[in-house]
Amino acid sequence: MIIKELVQGTPEWNEHRSNADNASEAPAMKGVSPYMSRGELLRLKQSGNEKDFSDYVQKRVLNRGHEIEDFAREEVEEGHEIDLYPVTVCEDEGRLSASLDGLTLDWSVTWECKSLNKEKKELFDQGQVHPADYIQIQQGLLITKAKKCLYTISDGTENNTFTMEVLPDSDCWESIREGWAQFAKDLKDYQAPQVDMKSIGTAIETLPYLHIQLDAKVIASNIDEFKAHALAVFDEISTDLQTDQDFADADLAVKFCQSVEDRLKSTKDGVLAQAEDLYKALTAMDDISGLARQKRLDLGRLIKDRKESRKSEIQQQAVDAMAEHVATINKSFDGRFHVEPPADFRAQVGQGMKNKRTVLTWMDAADQVLADAKIAINQRADLIRANLVEFKNNAENHRHLFADWKDLIEKPTDDFVNVIKIRIAEHEKAEQDRLEAERERIREEELAKLARIEADRVKAAEEELAKAGEAEIKKADDEELQTEPEAATPARTNVALTEYQRGYVDGLTAFAWWKSGEQFVGTSALGRRNWSGTTLNEAIEKFLASGQH
């Protein structure tokens, strides 16, 4: 922030204001000022002249406002135990400027004082700030980055001085910057309309004074008696038509009335003929009156039609300007996206022009609606462009996941990026799961294949071993057949055996067989030559140890 050593109202101060976007002008720029339209501010900035104030405004408003400010400053300083200094500030870079009614030395608090009126008091009681004052306050906070603004409304008396805190509003700050940016674009190409500030109809040449003087009188007349008799007859004519007779009487009454009209006209013409000059004068007045009436009606219709036509022209100019602006925006998308003006934009312009009385106010109203619409669609375009960049950076290789990207592109950028990341992460997780499942399937198939191979190998080995065993047994048997087998010798024991025990031992001995000079019991699938099992004596000892009788 830069502090300008300027005194409000001096030529140097006015020079600074003419080259800055001032907080006091921000309400007009945003179209919420009760004193100046956006169109007036455009014309003011284009001409380079500050708006002229009448002596009344200078004395009753500005001077009075300074008196109120001086009084209220003391009240606020005492009530909040701070010191406030009027100062003009501007941004380090940029055109934003504000002439603050007060700022603390540590720049933490600004102060804005406004004259009390009914509307502002009603808003204050609801905890709200008048829109024009709010915009001005927020521009001051935007420049100073103060923690708060003390907003005071006062009429210069202690009982009617009220103060509230207003905190920084980042959304409003963004709106202010966008508003001034659009204002600068409009100002660059602005052409002031050739319309008088106050249009007054050109006076029509005054007609000469109409003067007619008569010296005439009726010599003889029974008009009063005639009128009374006619009224009586008219009253007796029945209007309750029920029967054929009633309708027949009514037909005669109609003819009677027509005859009365004819007789009166004839008599009137006769009277006027006796006063030819009077007749000419009355006829001339009727003719002139008729012409004036017709001209009035024709001109009234023309004014109404032309006003509607002119309003329609201004409305169409705004629509065309909006269409041109949108076309420029669409070019910036390089064919990737397309936006349309608001569907009800023409109606918005018409609503903005409602209750305005002059061509200039119609144009200013249309300009305000157009500016607001441009700012709104610029915000859309900025968001879309930012999201297109994020889409390219984050989803370029996953476009197939975003068939609905046009429905998502106007989400807030953080939300849009989150949608992209979540959708890609879910896709990659699903793909990883699919690949893992595929790998697991292949692994299981390989394991099953290896198991089958191993089973086949074991089976083949066993078959081969069995064949070898059979061959060995056959060979051994053949060798035994060729040699005299030793007779089985009953096992001997020093223990007296029971008959049962002796029979069991004899059975074992009978089935024992010889190998390498020793008797064995039992069989082996690998043949007797590979048997290394229980000997006959071991088997007998084991039986006897069991205690069986």
C-alpha positions in Angstrom: 0.0 0.0 0.0 1.2 3.5 -0.8 0.1 6.6 1.2 -0.5 9.7 -0.9 0.3 13.0 0.7 -2.8 14.7 -0.7 -5.5 17.0 0.8 -9.0 16.1 -0.3 -10.5 18.7 -2.6 -7.2 20.1 -3.9 -6.2 20.2 -7.6 -3.5 17.6 -6.8 -6.1 15.3 -5.2 -8.4 15.7 -8.3 -5.5 14.9 -10.6 -4.8 11.7 -8.7 -8.5 10.7 -8.8 -8.7 11.3 -12.6 -6.0 8.6 -13.1 -7.2 6.1 -10.5 -10.1 3.7 -9.8 -11.5 5.3 -6.7 -13.4 3.7 -3.9 -16.0 6.5 -3.9 -16.6 5.7 -7.6 -16.8 1.9 -7.1 -20.5 2.0 -6.3 -21.2 3.7 -9.6 -19.0 1.3 -11.4 -21.0 -1.6 -9.9 -24.3 0.1 -10.6 -25.4 0.5 -7.0 -24.8 4.2 -6.5 -28.0 6.3 -5.8 -26.2 9.4 -7.2 -24.4 8.3 -10.4 -25.0 5.7 -13.0 -22.2 3.6 -14.6 -22.9 5.4 -17.9 -22.3 8.8 -16.2 -19.1 7.5 -14.7 -17.9 6.4 -18.1 -18.7 9.8 -19.6 -17.0 11.5 -16.7 -13.8 9.4 -17.0 -13.8 9.8 -20.8 -14.0 13.6 -20.5 -11.5 13.8 -17.8 -13.6 16.2 -15.8 -14.9 15.6 -12.3 -18.7 15.7 -11.9 -19.9 19.2 -11.3 -22.0 19.7 -8.2 -24.5 22.5 -7.8 -24.1 25.1 -5.1 -26.9 23.3 -3.3 -25.2 20.0 -3.2 -21.9 21.6 -2.2 -23.4 23.5 0.7 -26.1 21.0 1.8 -24.3 17.7 1.2 -20.6 17.9 1.0 -20.0 20.7 3.5 -22.6 19.2 5.8 -20.9 15.8 5.4 -17.6 17.1 6.6 -19.2 18.7 9.6 -20.8 15.3 10.6 -17.5 13.5 10.0 -15.6 15.9 12.3 -18.2 15.3 15.1 -18.4 11.5 14.6 -14.6 11.1 14.5 -14.3 12.2 18.1 -17.1 9.9 19.1 -15.5 6.8 17.4 -12.0 7.6 18.7 -13.2 7.9 22.3 -15.5 4.9 22.1 -12.9 2.6 20.5 -9.8 4.2 22.1 -8.0 4.6 18.8 -6.6 7.5 16.7 -7.9 8.0 13.2 -6.3 10.0 10.4 -7.8 10.9 7.0 -5.6 9.6 4.3 -5.5 8.8 0.5 -4.1 5.4 -0.3 -3.5 3.3 -3.4 -2.1 -0.1 -4.3 1.6 -0.7 -4.7 0.8 -1.8 -8.3 -2.5 -1.1 -10.0 -5.0 1.7 -10.1 -7.1 1.1 -7.0 -7.3 4.1 -4.7 -9.3 5.2 -1.7 -9.7 8.4 0.2 -10.3 7.1 3.7 -12.1 9.1 6.3 -9.8 7.4 8.9 -7.0 4.9 9.2 -5.1 3.9 12.4 -1.3 4.2 12.4 -0.8 0.5 12.3 -3.1 0.2 9.3 -5.3 -2.4 11.1 -8.5 -0.4 11.2 -10.2 1.9 8.6 -13.1 4.2 9.2 -15.9 5.3 6.9 -18.5 7.9 7.9 -21.8 8.5 6.1 -24.7 10.9 6.7 -27.6 9.2 8.4 -30.8 8.7 6.5 -33.9 6.5 7.0 -32.8 3.8 4.5 -29.3 3.4 6.0 -30.7 3.4 9.6 -33.2 0.6 8.7 -30.3 -1.4 7.2 -28.1 -0.7 10.1 -30.8 -2.0 12.5 -30.7 -5.3 10.5 -27.0 -5.5 10.8 -26.5 -4.6 7.1 -24.7 -1.8 5.2 -26.1 0.1 2.3 -24.7 -1.6 -0.9 -23.1 1.6 -2.1 -21.3 2.1 1.2 -20.3 -1.6 1.4 -18.6 -1.5 -2.0 -16.6 1.6 -1.0 -15.6 0.1 2.4 -14.5 -3.1 0.8 -12.3 -1.4 -1.7 -10.6 0.5 1.2 -10.0 -2.9 3.0 -8.7 -4.4 -0.2 -6.1 -1.8 -0.5 -5.0 -1.5 3.1 -5.5 -5.2 4.1 -6.9 -3.8 7.4 -8.5 -6.3 9.8 -11.8 -4.4 9.8 -13.6 -1.1 9.0 -15.6 0.9 11.5 -18.7 2.1 9.6 -20.5 5.1 11.1 -23.7 6.8 10.2 -24.6 10.0 11.9 -26.5 13.2 11.6 -24.0 15.1 13.7 -25.7 14.4 17.1 -24.7 12.0 19.8 -28.1 10.3 19.9 -28.0 9.6 16.2 -24.5 8.4 15.7 -24.2 4.6 15.2 -21.1 2.5 14.4 -20.7 -1.1 13.4 -17.7 -3.3 12.4 -17.4 -4.5 8.7 -15.0 -7.4 8.0 -13.0 -8.0 4.8 -15.0 -9.9 2.1 -12.8 -11.7 -0.3 -15.6 -12.5 -2.7 -16.5 -8.8 -2.9 -12.8 -8.0 -3.5 -12.8 -10.3 -6.5 -16.0 -8.7 -7.7 -14.4 -5.2 -7.4 -11.3 -6.2 -9.4 -13.4 -7.8 -12.1 -15.7 -4.8 -12.2 -12.9 -2.3 -12.7 -11.3 -4.6 -15.3 -14.5 -4.6 -17.3 -14.9 -0.9 -16.8 -11.4 -0.3 -18.2 -12.3 -2.3 -21.3 -15.5 -0.5 -21.8 -13.9 2.9 -21.3 -11.2 2.2 -23.9 -13.8 1.9 -26.7 -16.5 4.1 -25.2 -18.2 6.7 -27.4 -20.5 9.1 -25.5 -24.0 9.2 -26.9 -25.0 12.4 -28.5 -27.9 13.1 -26.2 -28.5 16.3 -24.2 -28.2 15.8 -20.4 -31.7 17.3 -20.0 -34.0 17.4 -23.0 -36.8 20.0 -23.1 -39.3 20.2 -25.9 -38.9 23.1 -28.4 -41.7 25.6 -27.9 -44.1 25.8 -30.9 -44.7 29.3 -32.3 -47.5 30.9 -30.2 -50.8 31.4 -32.1 -52.4 34.9 -32.1 -55.0 35.6 -29.4 -58.4 34.5 -30.6 -61.0 37.3 -30.1 -64.6 37.2 -31.2 -67.2 39.8 -30.3 -70.9 39.5 -31.1 -73.8 41.9 -30.9 -76.9 39.7 -31.5 -80.0 38.6 -29.7 -82.9 36.3 -30.3 -86.1 38.3 -31.1 -88.6 35.5 -30.6 -88.3 31.9 -29.4 -90.3 29.1 -27.8 -87.2 26.9 -27.3 -87.9 26.4 -23.5 -91.4 25.2 -24.0 -90.3 23.0 -26.9 -87.6 21.4 -24.7 -90.0 20.8 -21.8 -92.6 19.2 -24.1 -89.9 17.1 -25.9 -88.5 15.8 -22.6 -92.0 14.8 -21.4 -92.6 12.9 -24.7 -89.2 11.1 -24.4 -90.0 10.0 -20.8 -93.3 8.5 -22.0 -91.6 6.3 -24.6 -91.5 2.8 -23.3 -88.3 0.7 -23.4 -89.9 -2.5 -22.0 -90.3 -4.5 -25.2 -92.3 -7.7 -24.7 -95.1 -7.9 -27.3 -95.5 -7.2 -31.0 -97.3 -4.1 -30.1 -94.4 -2.9 -28.0 -92.0 -3.4 -30.9 -94.3 -1.6 -33.3 -94.6 1.3 -30.9 -90.8 1.4 -30.5 -90.3 1.6 -34.3 -92.6 4.6 -34.4 -90.7 6.2 -31.5 -87.5 5.8 -33.4 -88.9 7.5 -36.4 -90.3 10.2 -34.2 -86.9 10.9 -32.6 -85.3 11.0 -36.0 -87.8 13.6 -37.1 -87.1 15.7 -33.9 -83.4 15.6 -34.8 -84.1 16.7 -38.3 -86.4 19.5 -37.3 -83.8 20.8 -34.7 -81.0 20.7 -37.3 -83.1 22.5 -39.8 -84.1 25.2 -37.3 -80.4 25.5 -36.1 -79.3 26.0 -39.7 -82.0 28.6 -40.2 -80.8 30.4 -37.1 -77.2 30.3 -38.2 -78.1 31.5 -41.6 -79.6 34.6 -40.0 -76.2 35.2 -38.4 -73.7 34.2 -41.1 -70.7 35.7 -39.4 -71.3 33.8 -36.2 -71.8 30.6 -38.3 -68.4 31.1 -40.0 -66.7 31.7 -36.7 -68.1 28.6 -35.0 -67.3 26.5 -38.0 -63.7 27.8 -38.1 -63.3 27.0 -34.4 -64.6 23.5 -34.9 -62.2 23.0 -37.8 -59.2 24.2 -35.9 -60.1 22.3 -32.8 -60.5 19.1 -34.9 -57.1 19.6 -36.5 -55.5 20.2 -33.1 -57.1 17.1 -31.7 -56.0 15.0 -34.6 -52.5 16.3 -34.5 -52.4 15.6 -30.7 -53.6 12.1 -31.1 -51.2 11.3 -34.0 -48.2 12.8 -32.3 -49.0 11.0 -29.0 -49.2 7.7 -30.8 -45.9 8.5 -32.6 -44.2 9.4 -29.4 -45.3 6.2 -27.7 -44.3 4.1 -30.8 -41.0 5.8 -31.2 -40.1 5.5 -27.5 -40.8 1.8 -27.7 -38.8 1.6 -30.9 -35.9 3.5 -29.4 -35.9 1.3 -26.3 -35.9 -1.7 -28.5 -33.0 -0.4 -30.5 -31.0 0.2 -27.3 -32.0 -3.3 -26.1 -30.9 -4.8 -29.4 -27.5 -3.0 -29.2 -26.9 -4.5 -25.8 -27.9 -8.0 -27.1 -25.5 -7.6 -30.1 -22.7 -6.4 -27.9 -23.2 -9.4 -25.6 -23.2 -11.7 -28.6 -19.9 -10.2 -29.8 -18.3 -10.5 -26.4 -19.4 -14.2 -26.1 -18.0 -14.9 -29.6 -14.6 -13.5 -28.5 -14.7 -15.7 -25.4 -15.5 -18.8 -27.5 -12.5 -18.1 -29.8 -10.3 -18.3 -26.7 -11.4 -21.9 -26.1 -10.0 -23.0 -29.5 -13.1 -25.0 -30.3 -12.8 -27.1 -27.1 -15.9 -25.5 -25.5 -18.7 -23.1 -26.3 -20.7 -20.8 -24.1 -23.9 -18.9 -24.8 -25.2 -15.6 -23.5 -27.9 -15.8 -20.8 -31.1 -17.0 -22.4 -33.0 -14.2 -20.7 -30.5 -11.5 -21.4 -32.8 -9.4 -23.6 -35.4 -9.6 -20.8 -32.8 -8.5 -18.3 -32.0 -5.4 -20.3 -35.7 -4.6 -20.6 -36.1 -5.0 -16.9 -33.1 -2.7 -16.2 -34.7 0.0 -18.5 -38.0 -0.3 -16.7 -39.2 3.0 -15.1 -36.5 5.0 -16.8 -37.8 8.1 -18.6 -35.1 9.4 -20.9 -33.0 8.0 -23.7 -29.8 8.5 -21.7 -31.1 6.7 -18.7 -32.2 3.8 -21.0 -28.7 3.6 -22.4 -27.1 3.8 -18.9 -29.4 1.0 -17.7 -28.7 -1.2 -20.7 -25.0 -0.5 -20.2 -25.1 -1.6 -16.6 -26.9 -4.9 -17.4 -24.4 -5.5 -20.2 -21.5 -4.9 -17.9 -22.8 -7.2 -15.2 -23.5 -9.9 -17.7 -20.0 -9.5 -19.2 -18.4 -9.8 -15.8 -20.5 -12.9 -15.0 -19.6 -14.7 -18.3 -15.9 -13.6 -17.9 -15.9 -15.4 -14.6 -17.4 -18.5 -16.3 -14.8 -18.3 -19.0 -11.9 -17.9 -16.6 -13.1 -20.9 -14.6 -13.5 -23.0 -17.8 -10.1 -22.0 -19.1 -8.4 -22.9 -15.8 -10.2 -26.2 -15.7 -9.2 -27.0 -19.3 -5.6 -26.5 -18.3 -6.1 -28.8 -15.3 -7.8 -31.3 -17.5 -4.9 -31.4 -19.9 -2.4 -31.6 -17.1 -4.2 -34.3 -15.1 -6.4 -36.3 -17.5 -4.7 -36.1 -20.9 -4.0 -39.8 -20.9 -7.4 -40.8 -19.5 -9.8 -38.9 -21.7 -11.9 -42.1 -22.1 -12.9 -41.8 -18.4 -14.4 -38.3 -18.9 -17.2 -38.6 -21.5 -19.1 -36.2 -19.3 -16.3 -33.6 -19.0 -18.5 -30.8 -20.4 -20.9 -31.4 -17.5 -18.0 -31.1 -15.0 -15.9 -28.3 -16.6 -17.8 -25.5 -14.7 -17.2 -27.0 -11.3 -14.9 -25.0 -8.9 -11.4 -25.8 -9.9 -10.5 -27.6 -6.7 -13.6 -29.7 -7.0 -12.9 -30.4 -10.7 -9.3 -31.5 -10.0 -10.6 -33.8 -7.1 -13.1 -35.4 -9.5 -10.3 -36.0 -12.0 -7.9 -37.5 -9.4 -10.6 -39.6 -7.8 -11.9 -41.0 -11.0 -8.4 -41.8 -12.3 -7.4 -43.3 -9.0 -10.5 -45.5 -9.0 -9.8 -46.5 -12.6 -6.1 -47.4 -11.8 -7.2 -49.3 -8.7 -9.7 -51.3 -10.8 -7.1 -51.9 -13.5 -4.5 -52.9 -10.9 -7.1 -55.3 -9.3 -7.8 -56.7 -12.7 -4.2 -57.2 -13.5 -3.6 -58.8 -10.1 -6.5 -61.1 -10.6 -5.2 -62.0 -14.1 -1.7 -62.7 -12.7 -3.2 -64.8 -9.9 -5.3 -66.8 -12.4 -2.2 -67.4 -14.5 -0.1 -68.4 -11.4 -2.8 -70.8 -10.3 -2.9 -72.3 -13.8 0.8 -72.7 -13.8 0.8 -74.3 -10.3 -1.9 -76.7 -11.4 0.1 -77.5 -14.5 3.2 -78.1 -12.5 1.2 -80.2 -10.0 -0.1 -82.3 -12.9 3.5 -82.7 -14.3 4.8 -83.7 -10.8 1.9 -86.2 -10.3 2.6 -87.7 -13.7 6.3 -87.9 -12.9 5.7 -89.5 -9.5 3.3 -91.9 -11.0 5.7 -92.8 -13.7 8.5 -93.2 -11.1 6.3 -95.4 -8.9 5.3 -97.5 -11.9 8.9 -97.8 -12.9 9.9 -98.7 -9.4 7.2 -101.2 -9.1 8.3 -102.8 -12.3 11.9 -102.9 -11.0 10.7 -104.4 -7.7 8.7 -107.1 -9.5 11.7 -107.9 -11.6 13.9 -108.1 -8.5 11.4 -110.3 -6.7 11.1 -112.5 -9.7 14.9 -112.7 -9.9 15.2 -113.5 -6.2 12.5 -116.1 -6.5 14.2 -117.7 -9.4 17.5 -117.8 -7.4 15.7 -119.4 -4.5 14.2 -122.1 -6.7 17.6 -122.9 -7.9 19.0 -123.4 -4.3 17.8 -125.7 -1.6 16.0 -123.5 1.0 17.0 -124.1 4.6 14.3 -125.7 6.6 12.5 -123.5 9.0 13.7 -124.1 12.4 11.1 -123.5 15.1 12.2 -120.8 17.4 13.3 -121.9 20.7 12.6 -120.4 24.0 13.4 -121.4 27.6 10.1 -120.2 28.8 7.3 -122.7 29.2 4.6 -121.9 26.7 0.9 -122.4 26.9 -0.8 -124.3 24.2 -2.1 -121.1 22.7 1.3 -119.5 22.8 3.0 -122.6 21.3 0.5 -122.6 18.4 1.1 -118.8 17.7 4.9 -119.3 17.7 4.6 -122.3 15.4 2.5 -120.3 13.0 5.1 -117.5 12.9 7.8 -120.1 12.3 5.9 -121.7 9.5 5.6 -118.5 7.6 9.1 -117.2 8.3 11.6 -116.9 5.5 15.3 -116.8 5.3 17.6 -114.0 4.3 21.3 -113.9 4.8 21.2 -116.7 7.2 18.4 -115.2 9.4 14.7 -115.7 9.6 12.2 -112.8 9.0 8.4 -112.5 9.2 6.2 -110.2 7.2 6.4 -109.0 3.5 7.8 -106.1 1.5 6.5 -104.5 -1.6 10.1 -104.0 -2.7 10.9 -107.7 -2.4 12.6 -109.8 0.1 16.0 -108.6 -0.9 15.2 -105.1 0.2 13.4 -106.2 3.5 14.9 -104.9 6.7 11.9 -105.5 9.0 11.3 -107.8 12.0 13.2 -111.0 12.6 11.4 -114.1 13.8 12.9 -114.0 17.3 11.9 -110.3 17.6 8.3 -111.1 16.7 8.1 -114.0 19.2 9.6 -111.9 22.0 7.2 -109.1 21.2 4.2 -111.5 21.3 5.3 -113.1 24.6 5.9 -109.7 26.1 2.2 -108.8 25.4 1.2 -111.3 28.0 -1.3 -113.2 25.7 -2.0 -116.8 26.9 
